[in-house]
Amino acid sequence: MRKSVEPGRVARRGAHVKLSDVAKKVGVSSITISRALRNPEIVSEDLREIILRTVEEMGYIPNLAARALAGRHNGIVGVITPALHQYGFAGLMLGIEDRFRDTEFTVQYSSTLHHPEGEAGLLKSFLTQKPAGVVIAGAESYRDLLPLMGGASCPIAHITDLSQEPQTLVVGLDHYAAGAEPTRFLLSKGYKRIGFIGRGADVRSRRRIEGYEATMREAGRFDQDLIIGGDAPSRIGLGRELFSRLLESVPDVDAVFAQSDELALGVLIECKARGIRVPEDFGICGFNDLEFSSFIQPTLTTVHIPRYDIGYRVADMLLRAIGDEPLKEGKIDCGFSIIPRGSTR
């Protein structure tokens, strides 16, 4: 006997709807409904439409835990990232989402908020839920991750600096080169005292600092005082602050390579406030090629990272691994490009 709804309360659509309720409504077995939801192509188009319409009308929500018990995985792809709130990650997310759209998989994100010690905990949490696969985007260290990866029952793909440990299911770029080449570009434009601003908070930014330093040493122009960082994440105000400190310690600095476009914009604003002409007297190069970089005045020379492509290709690689398809490449270098604009000669 169906329980009556208490006075003053409204029955919620989908409340306590079970798979057997959907099966009874459609007139097929629960097994047929379950299989149709997991693999829609195994039933006829007419029956598939009836099942999907009934699921929608009744508000049935599949039990992912039960799905994981019944099959190899729960249909979830986990993505672990240092930060979800930063502009740079948006492009990666778009690429990942576009590749998983129209598949049976749902993407879930989890962020370490730049705390490397949380990476292993998040991976362990995902693995206990029997995911279809995991993407680790920008791990700081693989020391604690490797043992978990070795025992994982699902494929794990990686977005990394190419110097890091994983050798397969990897998409990324060489951040050492992404620090060296822009520095070489600024030198080629006649700038001599080139500063580097931004913290080395993770392995990728530290590799860029190493590339910058090596290039400046090769040119015989390295000076430790030209490198200045900050404790806070990249932001425009920090760019102004760091550049002001750099001018105090190295007054003859004539160019800056910034760890982000936000920092570079802060430098540009401070230059305008001080009457420093850009690019005639001072050159600025950013990193990430964010949207505003091509609209400010002068437009910002920067390093373009193909973030959408990286996200799409790592998702595609993971999908192929989940489906046990052969991979053409186990490690993909998506590279980078320097975009010369108005902030350099």
Secondary structure by P-SEA (a helix, b strand, c coil): ccccccccccccccccccaaaaaaaacccaaaaaaaaaccccccaaaaaaaaaaaaaacccccaaaaaaacccccbbbbbccccccccaaaaaaaaaaaaccccbbbbbbbccccccaaaaaaaaaaaacccccccccccccaaaaaaaaaccbbbbbbccccccccccbbbccaaaaaaaaaaaaaaacccbbbbbcccccaaaaaaaaaaaaaaaaaccccccccccccccccaaaaaaaaaaaaaacccccccccccaaaaaaaaaaaaaacccccccbbbbbccccccccccccccbbbbbaaaaaaaaaaaaaaaaaacccccccccccbbbbbbccccc
